[in-house]
Amino acid sequence: MSREGVDFQAVPAAGLRGLSLWHRLANSLTLLRGCAQAWRILRAFRPDVVLATGGYASAPVVIAAWLLRCPVLIYLPDILPGLAVRMLSRLARRVAVSFEVSLGCFAPGKAMITGYPVRRALYTGIEQAARRRLGLATDRKTVLVLGGSRGAHSINLAISEALDELLAKAQLIHIAGEADTGWLLERRDALPVELRQRYHLYAYLHQEMVDALLAADLAVARAGAATMGEFAAVGLPSVLVPYPYAGQHQEANADFLVDRGAARKLLDAELAEGVLGQMIEKLLADAAALRSMAESARKLARPYAAQAIAQQLALLAGGG
């Protein structure tokens, strides 16, 4: 938060689902401590409204706000709410969701559609300019591979195994995460010079992530909530590999995009079978399929999502 010049105060939080009795008891104490700390912070700060993005990490602040009679707006970025969001929504005044399919998860009249807020540059950027800033060829198909801020080891392995074949047909932007960057650098250095120049490996991207999304013709990613918002904003077709230990959230997110023609889906267990490289090559060779997927993704975009959420916050702050 310091990068954006925003003050930040952390409070303790812990999950309760899927744990042993003793772990639940210990985490319950952590939550109580977090609620007490959040109550003190909110009482001193005196907010007019609280925005919570869901999950157990927001529970102490939502509970403290409810105790202080401060209105709460919960924003659900995923298609399906988890246990924490379902419980906390009872304390919130309103719930904002990204897509219509999520409305039925809450009491009638409780939720409204706002869309997923993304950086404005995703709607206004230019593909060729983004490629030049990243040092990419402007006339070659570009594949973006990412697995979140920490990378995705199984995806990284699958890409590494298919790397020579993929680089013969496209250039890759590979955001691999800190843990796998070392051995992937060695893999890159062993490539022929011509292929090595097409492999753009990063541990992580921050500001440059906008350019990476704008530059890509196809993405390979997990199916987190940001995937739905950002890929829709730039009209980016994708191959989604839901993280198998994320409950049903990523499965539901991936299925949503697949059902609407914007993505293809692979199970994490299929990555070891060499299917990922084959699917990428097939899509790169099918211009009509990529164009159709891009159009389907773009139809899901809501360019004014941030404003819609801000308007709801203003209404709640004013007693609405």
C-alpha positions in Angstrom: 0.0 0.0 0.0 3.0 2.3 0.6 3.6 2.3 -3.2 0.2 4.0 -3.7 0.6 6.3 -0.8 -2.3 4.7 1.2 -2.1 4.3 4.9 -2.4 0.6 6.0 -3.1 -1.1 9.3 -3.2 -4.9 9.6 -5.4 -6.8 12.0 -5.2 -10.5 12.9 -7.5 -12.9 11.1 -7.8 -16.6 10.5 -10.0 -19.2 8.8 -12.1 -21.8 10.4 -13.2 -24.1 7.6 -11.7 -27.5 7.1 -9.6 -27.5 10.3 -9.3 -29.7 13.3 -11.1 -28.7 16.5 -8.0 -27.4 18.2 -7.1 -25.3 15.1 -10.6 -23.9 15.0 -10.4 -22.9 18.7 -7.0 -21.3 18.2 -8.2 -19.4 15.1 -11.3 -18.3 16.9 -9.2 -16.6 19.5 -7.2 -15.0 16.7 -10.5 -13.7 15.2 -11.6 -12.3 18.5 -8.3 -10.5 18.9 -8.7 -9.2 15.4 -12.2 -7.9 16.1 -11.1 -6.1 19.2 -8.2 -4.5 17.3 -10.4 -3.5 14.3 -13.0 -2.1 16.7 -10.4 0.2 18.2 -9.1 1.3 14.8 -12.5 2.0 13.4 -13.6 3.9 16.5 -10.6 6.2 16.2 -10.9 6.5 12.4 -14.7 7.0 12.4 -15.4 5.9 8.8 -18.6 6.7 7.1 -18.7 3.4 5.3 -16.6 0.2 5.1 -15.8 -1.7 1.9 -14.9 -5.3 2.3 -13.8 -7.6 -0.4 -14.8 -10.8 1.3 -13.0 -13.8 2.8 -12.1 -14.5 6.4 -9.4 -11.8 6.3 -12.1 -9.1 6.2 -14.2 -10.7 9.0 -12.8 -8.7 12.0 -13.3 -5.4 10.2 -16.9 -6.2 9.1 -17.9 -7.4 12.5 -16.3 -4.3 14.2 -18.1 -2.0 11.7 -21.4 -3.8 12.4 -20.9 -3.3 16.2 -20.2 0.4 15.6 -23.3 0.6 13.3 -21.1 1.7 10.4 -22.7 0.6 7.1 -20.8 -2.1 5.2 -20.6 -2.9 1.5 -19.2 -6.3 0.6 -17.8 -6.8 -2.8 -17.7 -10.4 -4.2 -15.2 -10.7 -7.0 -15.7 -14.5 -7.5 -18.8 -16.2 -9.0 -19.5 -18.1 -5.8 -19.3 -16.7 -2.3 -17.3 -18.7 0.3 -18.5 -19.4 3.8 -17.1 -16.1 5.2 -18.8 -14.0 2.6 -22.1 -15.8 3.1 -21.9 -15.2 6.8 -20.6 -11.6 6.6 -23.3 -10.7 4.1 -25.8 -10.9 6.9 -24.0 -8.0 8.6 -23.6 -5.9 5.4 -26.0 -3.4 4.2 -25.4 -4.3 0.5 -23.4 -6.8 -1.5 -21.8 -5.9 -4.9 -21.2 -8.7 -7.4 -19.3 -8.9 -10.7 -21.9 -10.8 -12.7 -25.6 -11.5 -12.7 -25.2 -15.2 -12.0 -24.0 -14.4 -8.4 -27.2 -12.5 -7.5 -29.0 -15.6 -6.4 -26.4 -16.4 -3.8 -27.8 -13.7 -1.5 -31.2 -12.6 -0.1 -33.5 -10.9 -2.6 -32.7 -7.3 -3.0 -29.4 -7.5 -1.1 -27.0 -7.7 -4.0 -26.5 -5.6 -7.1 -24.3 -6.0 -10.2 -21.3 -3.6 -10.4 -18.8 -5.6 -12.5 -15.1 -6.2 -11.6 -13.1 -2.9 -11.2 -9.8 -2.9 -13.2 -7.3 -0.3 -14.1 -8.5 2.2 -16.7 -5.4 1.6 -18.8 -6.7 -1.8 -19.7 -9.5 -0.2 -21.7 -7.5 2.6 -23.2 -4.1 0.9 -24.0 -2.8 0.1 -27.4 -1.6 -3.4 -28.2 1.3 -2.5 -30.5 2.6 0.2 -28.1 2.4 -2.3 -25.2 4.5 -4.8 -27.2 7.1 -2.2 -28.0 7.5 -1.2 -24.4 8.0 -4.9 -23.4 10.6 -5.4 -26.2 8.3 -7.8 -28.1 8.0 -8.4 -31.8 4.9 -6.7 -33.1 4.2 -9.2 -35.8 4.4 -12.5 -33.8 1.7 -14.3 -31.8 2.1 -13.7 -28.1 1.2 -16.0 -25.2 1.0 -14.7 -21.6 1.5 -17.3 -18.9 0.8 -16.5 -15.3 -0.3 -18.1 -12.1 -0.8 -15.3 -9.7 1.8 -13.3 -7.7 3.5 -16.5 -6.5 3.4 -18.3 -9.8 2.0 -21.8 -10.4 4.5 -24.6 -10.2 2.5 -27.2 -12.2 1.8 -24.6 -15.0 5.5 -23.6 -15.0 6.5 -27.3 -15.4 4.1 -27.9 -18.3 5.2 -24.7 -20.1 8.9 -25.7 -19.7 8.3 -29.1 -21.2 6.6 -27.6 -24.3 8.8 -24.5 -24.5 10.8 -25.3 -27.7 7.6 -26.2 -29.6 5.7 -23.1 -28.4 8.6 -20.7 -29.1 8.8 -22.0 -32.6 5.3 -20.6 -33.1 5.0 -17.7 -30.7 6.7 -15.4 -28.2 6.0 -16.0 -24.5 5.6 -13.6 -21.6 6.0 -15.9 -18.6 5.4 -14.6 -15.1 6.7 -17.5 -13.1 6.9 -16.4 -9.5 9.9 -16.1 -7.3 10.2 -19.8 -6.5 10.6 -21.1 -10.1 12.4 -18.3 -11.8 15.9 -19.7 -11.1 15.6 -23.0 -12.8 13.5 -21.4 -15.6 16.4 -19.0 -16.3 18.6 -22.0 -16.7 16.0 -23.5 -19.1 16.0 -20.3 -21.1 19.8 -20.1 -21.3 19.9 -23.6 -22.8 17.6 -22.6 -25.7 18.9 -21.8 -29.1 19.5 -18.0 -29.5 16.6 -17.4 -31.8 14.1 -19.1 -29.4 15.7 -17.6 -26.3 15.0 -14.1 -27.7 11.3 -15.0 -27.8 11.1 -16.1 -24.2 10.4 -13.2 -21.8 10.6 -14.5 -18.3 9.7 -12.5 -15.2 9.3 -13.4 -11.5 6.6 -10.8 -11.2 5.2 -7.7 -13.0 3.6 -4.7 -11.4 3.0 -1.7 -13.6 4.1 -3.6 -16.7 1.3 -6.1 -16.1 -1.1 -3.8 -18.1 1.2 -4.0 -21.1 1.5 -7.8 -20.8 -2.3 -8.2 -20.9 -2.6 -5.7 -23.8 0.1 -7.5 -25.8 -1.1 -11.0 -25.5 -3.1 -13.0 -28.0 -3.8 -15.8 -25.6 -3.3 -16.3 -21.8 -2.7 -19.3 -19.7 -3.6 -18.8 -16.0 -5.3 -19.9 -12.9 -9.0 -18.9 -12.6 -8.9 -16.3 -9.9 -11.4 -13.4 -9.8 -9.0 -11.0 -11.4 -8.8 -13.3 -14.4 -12.5 -12.6 -15.2 -12.2 -8.9 -14.8 -8.9 -8.2 -16.5 -9.2 -10.7 -19.4 -12.7 -9.3 -20.2 -11.4 -5.7 -20.2 -8.8 -6.4 -22.9 -10.8 -9.2 -24.7 -8.1 -11.8 -24.0 -8.9 -15.5 -24.8 -7.5 -17.9 -22.2 -6.7 -21.4 -21.2 -7.7 -21.7 -17.5 -6.3 -24.2 -15.0 -8.2 -23.8 -11.7 -6.1 -24.2 -8.6 -7.3 -27.5 -7.2 -7.0 -26.3 -3.5 -9.2 -23.2 -3.8 -12.5 -24.8 -2.9 -15.0 -24.4 -5.7 -14.2 -20.7 -6.4 -11.8 -21.2 -9.3 -13.7 -24.0 -10.8 -16.8 -21.9 -10.9 -14.9 -18.9 -12.3 -13.4 -21.0 -15.1 -16.7 -22.7 -15.9 -18.4 -19.3 -16.1 -15.9 -18.1 -18.8 -15.9 -21.4 -20.6 -19.7 -21.5 -20.8 -19.7 -18.0 -22.4 -17.1 -19.0 -25.0 -14.3 -16.8 -23.6 -12.0 -19.6 -22.4 -11.0 -23.3 -22.5 -10.4 -25.2 -19.3 -7.8 -27.8 -18.2 -7.6 -29.6 -14.9 -4.4 -29.3 -12.9 -3.9 -33.0 -13.1 -3.9 -32.9 -16.9 -0.9 -30.7 -17.0 1.5 -33.6 -16.5 0.0 -35.3 -19.6 1.4 -32.7 -22.0 -2.1 -31.4 -22.9 -1.4 -27.8 -22.2 1.2 -27.3 -25.0 -1.0 -29.1 -27.5 -4.0 -26.9 -26.6 -2.0 -23.7 -26.9 -0.6 -24.7 -30.3 -4.0 -25.6 -31.6 -5.6 -22.3 -30.5 -2.7 -20.3 -32.0 -3.3 -22.0 -35.3 -7.0 -21.2 -35.2 -7.5 -17.5 -35.8 -11.3 -17.8 -36.0 -11.4 -19.5 -32.6 -9.2 -16.9 -31.0 -11.3 -14.1 -32.5 -14.5 -15.6 -31.3 -13.1 -16.1 -27.7 -11.8 -12.5 -27.7 -15.2 -11.2 -28.6 -16.9 -13.3 -26.0 -14.5 -12.2 -23.3 -15.0 -8.5 -24.3 -18.8 -8.8 -23.9 -18.3 -9.6 -20.2 -16.5 -6.3 -19.5 -18.0 -3.5 -17.4 -15.8 -0.5 -17.9 -17.5 1.6 -15.2 -17.3 -1.1 -12.4 -15.2 1.1 -10.1 -17.6 4.0 -10.4 -20.6 1.7 -9.7 -18.9 0.5 -6.5 -18.0 4.1 -5.5 -21.6 5.2 -6.0 -22.9 2.5 -3.7 -20.4 3.5 -1.1 -21.5 7.1 -1.4 -25.1 6.1 -1.0 -24.4 4.1 2.1 -22.2 6.8 3.6 -25.1 9.2 3.1 -27.6 6.9 4.9 -28.9 5.2 1.7 
